[in-house]
Structure formats: structure tokens, C-alpha cells
Amino acid sequence: MEGLDPKILQKLKEKVQRELAQRERECIEFWLSEITKIYQKNHKTLEELKSDLRLFMDKMKNRLDILKTKGY
């Protein structure tokens, strides 16, 4: 990256780090809210809990598959 002003380069790095941190926060908040919904449900049996957890895991797997196929 020769020829770039070090101050501009530092600002760009800081901006990218802030954006990455913001996206990570949003992602974690989303998945936390999803797992909290499962936790707060009044499951009568272990099978009901397992079923909800399986659905949650499927959502996560599907999202990962989408990200992998799009090349992100």
C-alpha cells in the first residue's frame, strides 16, 4: 500500500474494524434472541426442547450454507 497517506490508511482500518464489530454485534444479538425464545418457552418434555433446538440448529446450518455458496 505504498503511496497512501498513513493517516488515511489508519482511518480506513479503524472504519473497517468498527463496521466488523457492529456486524458481529448484530449477528450475536440476533442469535441470542433466537436462543432466548427457545429458553423462555415452557417445554413440557425433553423431546419438545430437543425439537426446538433442532429447528434452531437447522436455521443456523441453512444460514451457513447460504453464506458458503455465495462465497462470503
N, C-alpha and C positions, 0 to 999 in steps of 0.2 A: 504494500500500500504506500509506495513511495509517492511523494508529491502532494499528499494530503496533509493539511494542517493538523498537527497533533491535538489541538483543542477541538476541532470539528470531529476528528476520529473518536476522541473521548466522549463527546456529547452523543455521537451515534451509538457507541457501545452502551452508554447509560440508558439511552432511549430503548434500545433493544432489550436490555435487562429488565427495565420497568414493564415493558409490554409482555415479556415472557412471564414475569412474576404475576402480572394481572391475569393473564390467561390461565396460569396454573391455579391461582386462587379461585377463579370462576369454575374451573373444572372440579376442583376438590369440593367446593361448596355445592355444586350440582350433585355429585355422587354421595356426598354426606347427607344431603336432603333426601335422596332416594333411599339410602340405608336407614335413615331415621324413620321414614314412613314405615318400613318393614318392622323396625324395632318397636314402634308405637302401636302396631296392630295387636289386637288381643287374640293371639293364636291359641286355639283350644287344644291342639295336638302338635306334637313334634313334626308330623307329616305336613301340616299346614305351614309351619315355619320353613321347613325344607323346601316346600314348593315355592314359596315366595323368594327364598334365597336363590333357588334355581332360576327363576324368572329374572332376578336381578343379575345373576351371573351371565345369563343369555344376552341381556341387554348390553352388558359390558363387552362380551365376546363379539357381538354384532358390530358394535362401535369400533372395536379394534380392527375387525375385518375390513370395514369401510375405510378406515384410515390407511391400512396396509395396501389396499387395492388402488387408492388414489395416490399413493406414493408420498404421504406426509411423514 
